[in-house]
Amino acid sequence: MNTDPSLVEKIRAASRTMVRELGFMGGDFAGTDLPPSAVHALIEIEKEGGINARDLGARLRLEKSCVSRMLRKLVDSGDLKEGAGEGDGRIKILSLTASGKKRVASIHAFACAQVSDALGRLKPGQDRTVLEGLRLYTGALSMSIDNRSAVPNIEIVSGHRPGLIARVTQMHALYYARTSGFGQRFESVVAGGLAEFCNRLDNPQNAIWTAIQGDEIVGSVAIDGDDMGASTAHLRWFIIDDGIRGEGVGKRLLDAALAFADDKGFAETHLWTFSGLQAARHLYEKSGFAIAEERAGTQWGNEVLEQRFVRLHP
């Protein structure tokens, strides 16, 4: 992929600014007198509850000699203690002392306040843009450094769950505001339609699936078996969070929905979309959909070329 050189330089400049603002260049880091590597080491040790020096060094990408010197200082300062590993007394397991736990708590408090203060200066919705951008960028960096896939651990689950209507509406609103210029009118239609549909999930011909990463909904799709007649399934609310696009989650969601439609015996599955969403169109066509209708529409506020795709039962 050819990357715009000016974009590369802008990202490099932003990265340098972030490094300086976070204190990596010297002075107090995370409100402590510790170097960044030591702060990261304490946080990782707290997260694991106990870890050996070799695994810690691999996680932090530090040379063995650097890790040894850093850990010795943290042990001498009373923040860490060493214990024998289970099954092999030669392996030392590092864990936090009471003093170390207190220090890590203050690090977390400082960092959370620092992030909250910065996010508080953004416009509504930009905080999620920051999160999604950082996820994408750090994932790409990890892939280039480790030469391994950064496919997230995501589960596809069916049925309603708390927060589904709000989160699916939010993903639609953010994505289509950016790509198509849609505003409040579109968001209200999505929220109202989805809420009404969820009240009909007791009908066995209706179902909804969400992609779950941790505790967060990062994708969705639904089959509405009521609104287009007894023999036609309507595929609706198909959306993927920007942070996981390109990871195959959309195909997993679509496969689940189409398997349901086929199992229920629908003769056809229809979906409506807009011209210009090439990645989505490619996925639809690979899954057996073909375009059946195009028409100009302004129901969302801006004029777009609406497209109806149809897939026949295999």
C-alpha positions as CSV (number, residue, x, y, z in Angstrom):
1,M,0.0,0.0,0.0
2,N,1.4,3.4,-0.9
3,T,1.2,5.9,2.0
4,D,1.0,9.6,1.6
5,P,4.4,11.0,2.8
6,S,2.8,14.1,4.2
7,L,0.5,11.9,6.3
8,V,3.5,9.9,7.6
9,E,5.2,13.1,8.7
10,K,2.1,14.3,10.4
11,I,1.7,11.1,12.4
12,R,5.4,11.2,13.3
13,A,5.1,14.7,14.6
14,A,2.0,13.8,16.6
15,S,3.8,10.8,18.1
16,R,6.8,13.0,19.1
17,T,4.4,15.5,20.8
18,M,2.6,12.7,22.6
19,V,5.9,11.3,23.9
20,R,7.0,14.7,25.2
21,E,3.7,15.5,26.8
22,L,3.6,12.1,28.6
23,G,7.0,12.7,30.1
24,F,9.0,10.1,28.2
25,M,11.8,12.6,27.5
26,G,12.7,13.2,31.1
27,G,11.4,14.8,34.3
28,D,8.5,13.3,36.3
29,F,6.8,10.4,34.5
30,A,3.3,9.3,35.7
31,G,3.8,11.5,38.8
32,T,6.8,9.5,39.9
33,D,10.6,9.8,40.0
34,L,10.9,6.5,38.1
35,P,11.9,6.0,34.5
36,P,9.1,5.0,32.1
37,S,10.4,1.4,31.9
38,A,10.1,1.0,35.7
39,V,6.5,2.4,35.7
40,H,5.5,0.0,32.9
41,A,7.1,-2.9,34.8
42,L,5.2,-2.1,38.0
43,I,1.9,-2.0,36.1
44,E,2.5,-5.3,34.3
45,I,3.5,-7.0,37.5
46,E,0.4,-5.7,39.2
47,K,-1.8,-6.9,36.3
48,E,-0.3,-10.4,36.3
49,G,-0.1,-10.7,40.1
50,G,3.4,-12.2,39.6
51,I,5.8,-12.7,36.7
52,N,9.4,-13.8,36.1
53,A,12.0,-11.4,34.8
54,R,12.3,-13.2,31.4
55,D,8.6,-12.9,30.6
56,L,8.5,-9.3,31.8
57,G,11.4,-8.4,29.6
58,A,9.7,-9.9,26.6
59,R,6.5,-8.1,27.3
60,L,8.3,-4.7,27.7
61,R,10.7,-5.4,24.8
62,L,13.8,-4.8,27.0
63,E,17.2,-6.4,26.9
64,K,17.9,-8.8,29.7
65,S,20.7,-6.6,31.3
66,C,18.3,-3.6,31.3
67,V,15.6,-5.6,33.0
68,S,18.0,-6.9,35.6
69,R,19.2,-3.5,36.6
70,M,15.7,-2.0,36.7
71,L,14.3,-4.8,38.8
72,R,17.2,-4.7,41.2
73,K,16.5,-1.0,41.9
74,L,12.8,-1.7,42.4
75,V,13.6,-4.5,44.8
76,D,16.1,-2.3,46.7
77,S,13.5,0.5,46.9
78,G,11.0,-1.8,48.5
79,D,8.5,-1.8,45.7
80,L,9.1,-5.4,44.6
81,K,9.8,-8.7,46.2
82,E,11.1,-11.9,44.8
83,G,9.7,-15.4,45.5
84,A,10.5,-18.9,44.3
85,G,8.5,-20.1,41.4
86,E,6.2,-23.2,41.7
87,G,8.0,-26.3,40.6
88,D,11.4,-24.6,40.1
89,G,13.0,-22.7,42.9
90,R,15.6,-21.3,40.5
91,I,13.0,-19.1,38.8
92,K,12.2,-15.9,40.7
93,I,8.7,-14.6,40.6
94,L,8.3,-10.9,41.0
95,S,5.4,-9.4,42.9
96,L,4.5,-6.0,44.5
97,T,5.0,-5.2,48.1
98,A,2.6,-3.1,50.1
99,S,4.7,-0.1,49.2
100,G,4.7,-1.1,45.5
101,K,0.9,-1.5,45.5
102,K,0.6,2.0,47.0
103,R,2.9,3.4,44.4
104,V,1.0,1.7,41.5
105,A,-2.3,3.0,42.8
106,S,-0.9,6.6,42.7
107,I,0.4,6.0,39.2
108,H,-3.1,4.9,38.1
109,A,-4.7,7.9,39.7
110,F,-2.2,10.3,38.1
111,A,-2.6,8.7,34.6
112,C,-6.4,8.5,34.8
113,A,-6.6,12.2,35.7
114,Q,-4.2,13.1,32.9
115,V,-6.2,11.2,30.3
116,S,-9.5,12.5,31.6
117,D,-8.3,16.1,31.6
118,A,-7.2,15.8,27.9
119,L,-10.4,14.1,26.8
120,G,-12.4,16.8,28.6
121,R,-11.0,19.3,26.1
122,L,-12.4,17.4,23.1
123,K,-15.7,17.9,21.4
124,P,-18.5,15.3,22.1
125,G,-17.7,12.0,20.3
126,Q,-14.0,12.8,19.7
127,D,-13.0,10.7,22.7
128,R,-14.1,7.5,20.9
129,T,-12.3,8.7,17.7
130,V,-9.1,8.9,19.8
131,L,-9.7,5.4,21.2
132,E,-10.4,3.8,17.8
133,G,-7.4,5.6,16.2
134,L,-5.0,4.4,18.9
135,R,-6.3,0.8,18.7
136,L,-5.8,0.8,14.9
137,Y,-2.4,2.4,15.1
138,T,-1.0,0.3,17.9
139,G,-2.4,-2.9,16.4
140,A,-0.6,-2.0,13.1
141,L,2.6,-1.3,14.9
142,S,2.4,-4.6,16.8
143,M,1.9,-6.5,13.5
144,S,5.0,-4.9,12.0
145,I,7.2,-5.4,15.0
146,D,6.1,-9.0,15.9
147,N,5.1,-10.1,12.4
148,R,1.9,-11.6,13.9
149,S,-1.8,-11.0,13.3
150,A,-3.5,-8.6,15.6
151,V,-6.9,-10.3,15.2
152,P,-8.9,-9.3,18.3
153,N,-10.6,-11.8,20.6
154,I,-14.2,-11.2,19.6
155,E,-17.2,-13.4,20.2
156,I,-20.4,-13.4,18.1
157,V,-23.5,-13.7,20.4
158,S,-27.2,-13.7,19.6
159,G,-30.0,-11.9,21.4
160,H,-30.5,-8.6,23.1
161,R,-28.1,-7.4,25.8
162,P,-28.1,-4.3,27.9
163,G,-27.0,-1.2,26.0
164,L,-27.5,-2.8,22.6
165,I,-29.9,-0.2,21.2
166,A,-27.8,2.7,22.3
167,R,-24.5,1.3,21.1
168,V,-25.6,0.0,17.7
169,T,-27.3,3.4,17.1
170,Q,-24.1,5.2,18.1
171,M,-21.9,3.1,15.7
172,H,-24.3,3.9,12.8
173,A,-24.5,7.6,13.7
174,L,-20.7,8.0,13.9
175,Y,-20.0,6.1,10.8
176,Y,-22.6,7.6,8.5
177,A,-22.0,11.1,9.8
178,R,-18.4,10.7,8.7
179,T,-19.0,8.9,5.4
180,S,-22.3,10.3,4.2
181,G,-22.9,13.5,6.3
182,F,-26.0,12.1,8.0
183,G,-27.2,13.8,11.2
184,Q,-29.8,13.7,13.9
185,R,-32.6,12.6,11.6
186,F,-30.7,9.5,10.6
187,E,-29.7,8.7,14.1
188,S,-33.3,9.0,15.3
189,V,-34.6,6.7,12.6
190,V,-32.0,4.1,13.5
191,A,-32.8,4.3,17.2
192,G,-36.5,4.1,16.7
193,G,-36.5,1.3,14.3
194,L,-34.1,-0.8,16.3
195,A,-36.0,-0.3,19.5
196,E,-39.3,-1.3,17.8
197,F,-37.5,-4.4,16.3
198,C,-36.1,-5.5,19.7
199,N,-39.7,-5.6,21.0
200,R,-40.4,-8.2,18.3
201,L,-37.5,-10.6,19.2
202,D,-39.9,-13.0,20.7
203,N,-40.9,-13.9,17.1
204,P,-38.7,-16.9,16.2
205,Q,-38.3,-15.4,12.7
206,N,-36.4,-12.4,14.1
207,A,-32.9,-12.4,15.5
208,I,-30.0,-10.1,16.2
209,W,-26.3,-10.8,16.7
210,T,-23.6,-8.6,18.2
211,A,-19.8,-8.9,18.1
212,I,-18.4,-8.6,21.7
213,Q,-14.9,-7.6,22.5
214,G,-14.4,-7.7,26.3
215,D,-17.6,-6.1,27.5
216,E,-18.1,-3.8,24.5
217,I,-20.3,-4.2,21.5
218,V,-18.2,-3.7,18.4
219,G,-20.5,-4.9,15.7
220,S,-24.1,-6.0,14.9
221,V,-26.5,-7.5,12.3
222,A,-30.1,-8.5,12.4
223,I,-32.6,-10.5,10.4
224,D,-36.1,-9.1,10.5
225,G,-38.6,-11.7,9.3
226,D,-41.7,-9.6,9.8
227,D,-41.5,-6.4,7.7
228,M,-41.0,-7.7,4.1
229,G,-43.5,-10.6,4.0
230,A,-43.5,-14.2,5.1
231,S,-40.9,-15.5,2.5
232,T,-38.4,-12.6,2.7
233,A,-35.8,-11.9,5.3
234,H,-34.6,-8.3,5.8
235,L,-31.0,-8.0,6.8
236,R,-30.7,-4.8,9.0
237,W,-28.4,-2.9,11.3
238,F,-25.2,-4.4,9.9
239,I,-22.3,-2.3,11.3
240,I,-18.8,-2.7,12.4
241,D,-16.9,-0.5,14.8
242,D,-14.1,1.4,13.1
243,G,-11.5,-0.1,15.4
244,I,-11.9,-3.6,14.1
245,R,-12.6,-3.1,10.4
246,G,-10.7,-5.4,8.2
247,E,-10.4,-8.2,10.8
248,G,-13.0,-10.5,9.4
249,V,-15.7,-9.7,12.0
250,G,-18.1,-8.4,9.5
251,K,-18.0,-11.7,7.6
252,R,-18.6,-13.7,10.8
253,L,-21.7,-11.6,11.6
254,L,-23.0,-11.8,8.1
255,D,-22.4,-15.6,8.0
256,A,-24.4,-16.0,11.2
257,A,-27.3,-13.9,9.9
258,L,-27.5,-15.7,6.6
259,A,-27.2,-19.2,8.2
260,F,-30.2,-18.2,10.3
261,A,-32.2,-17.0,7.2
262,D,-31.5,-20.2,5.4
263,D,-32.4,-22.3,8.4
264,K,-35.7,-20.5,8.7
265,G,-36.5,-21.2,5.1
266,F,-36.7,-17.7,3.8
267,A,-36.8,-17.7,-0.1
268,E,-34.9,-14.4,-0.3
269,T,-32.9,-12.1,1.9
270,H,-32.9,-8.4,1.1
271,L,-30.8,-5.5,2.4
272,W,-30.7,-1.7,1.7
273,T,-27.5,0.2,1.5
274,F,-25.9,3.2,-0.2
275,S,-23.6,3.6,-3.2
276,G,-20.0,4.1,-2.4
277,L,-19.5,1.6,0.4
278,Q,-17.3,-0.6,-1.7
279,A,-15.9,-2.8,1.1
280,A,-19.5,-3.7,2.2
281,R,-20.6,-4.3,-1.3
282,H,-17.7,-6.6,-2.0
283,L,-18.7,-8.6,1.1
284,Y,-22.3,-8.8,0.1
285,E,-21.5,-10.0,-3.4
286,K,-19.2,-12.7,-2.0
287,S,-22.0,-13.9,0.2
288,G,-24.4,-14.3,-2.8
289,F,-26.2,-10.9,-3.0
290,A,-26.8,-9.1,-6.2
291,I,-28.0,-5.6,-6.8
292,A,-31.6,-5.5,-7.7
293,E,-32.6,-1.8,-7.5
294,E,-31.1,1.7,-7.3
295,R,-32.8,5.0,-6.6
296,A,-32.0,8.4,-5.4
297,G,-33.2,9.1,-1.8
298,T,-33.2,12.0,0.6
299,Q,-35.0,10.5,3.5
300,W,-31.8,10.7,5.6
301,G,-31.2,14.4,5.0
302,N,-28.6,14.2,2.2
303,E,-29.3,12.8,-1.2
304,V,-27.7,9.4,-1.7
305,L,-28.0,6.6,-4.2
306,E,-29.9,3.9,-2.3
307,Q,-29.3,0.3,-3.3
308,R,-31.3,-2.8,-2.7
309,F,-29.4,-6.2,-2.8
310,V,-31.1,-9.6,-2.9
311,R,-29.8,-13.0,-2.1
312,L,-31.8,-16.1,-3.1
313,H,-32.0,-19.1,-0.8
314,P,-29.2,-21.5,-1.9
